[in-house]
Amino acid sequence: MVTQYPPVELPEETADDRAITLTYLDLRKAIGIIGITLPFVLVLGKMLIDGGGLQSSLSAYYYTSTRNYFIGAMCAMGVFLISYRYGSKSDWANRLTNLASLAAIGVGLFPTAPKHATDAQLRLSQVHAISAATFFIVLGFVSFFLFTSNQTKQERFRHEDWVYRGCGLTMWGSIIALGVSNASFASAASDHRLLLILETLMVLAFGTSWLVKGQFLDSKTRAAVAHKVTLMYRGAPGALGMRGHLRGHLRTPRHSH
């Protein structure tokens, strides 16, 4: 004899529930947009206002006319990150985002050392470097582990985890490359803009992971892009193919994704 239980009625989603969901999505989008646009605003803004070429790093734009934007963007990311919560059962995750928020503010308020720096400026630069490393290490962890384990059915796609893991690995790999370059050939790395390239890669990876998590793209487009990233990281033939191939994915995504 099969025992039948009465159906369980789940509470319907209220307007407040939807508002909270949208608020968290908006926070993720805001963090991602600031991250992705930061290098372009700094580089193009400096060229338009001050003229001249590229700086040695993103942090070096503190000493250009785009300094206020650099400070404001880092502090804004810090505020958004400290406002982001994973729930009462994820205290350790909340501590991570709190640490990242303090690190972001530290990057903005404690500048890197200029040329011919004084002892005081060198000490501030050390705080800047520690803050920057902490910021990307923690957010790499968030992208690689938290974003892949804390997904709802509406957010999860077959290949989307590869986007988060790829962004996390990009941040960690760039930090390692920065450490090796600074220890081995700091002046050459600065002259060839290696620091600028690696910092830009980290910022773009960080911004991408938060934009995807914030559902910045519609579901079909996100699935197609995530599938493309999966092929890239698996080394599939033609994964880095023509842009038209990606556009084809975006127009006609496969139903299995």
Stockholm file with secondary structure:
# STOCKHOLM 1.0

chainA/1-257         MVTQYPPVELPEETADDRAITLTYLDLRKAIGIIGITLPFVLVLGKMLIDGGGLQSSLSAYYYTSTRNYFIGAMCAMGVFLISYRYGSKSDWANRLTNLASLAAIGVGLFPTAPKHATDAQLRLSQVHAISAATFFIVLGFVSFFLFTSNQTKQERFRHEDWVYRGCGLTMWGSIIALGVSNASFASAASDHRLLLILETLMVLAFGTSWLVKGQFLDSKTRAAVAHKVTLMYRGAPGALGMRGHLRGHLRTPRHSH
#=GR chainA/1-257 SS CCCCCCCCCCCCCCHHHHHHHHHHHHHHHHHHHHHHHHHHHHHHHHHHHTCSCCCSSSGGGGGSTTHHHHHHHHHHHHHHHHHCCCCTTCHHHHHHHHHHHHHHHHHHHSCCCCTTCCHHHHHHHHHHHHHHHHHHHHHHHIIIIIHHHSCCTTTCCTTHHHHHHHHHHHHHHHHHHHHHHHHHHHHHHHHTTHHHHHHHHHHHHHHHHHHHHTTCSCHHHHHHHHHHHHHHHHTCTTTTCCHHHHHHHHHSCCTTC
#=GC SS_cons         CCCCCCCCCCCCCCHHHHHHHHHHHHHHHHHHHHHHHHHHHHHHHHHHHTCSCCCSSSGGGGGSTTHHHHHHHHHHHHHHHHHCCCCTTCHHHHHHHHHHHHHHHHHHHSCCCCTTCCHHHHHHHHHHHHHHHHHHHHHHHIIIIIHHHSCCTTTCCTTHHHHHHHHHHHHHHHHHHHHHHHHHHHHHHHHTTHHHHHHHHHHHHHHHHHHHHTTCSCHHHHHHHHHHHHHHHHTCTTTTCCHHHHHHHHHSCCTTC
//
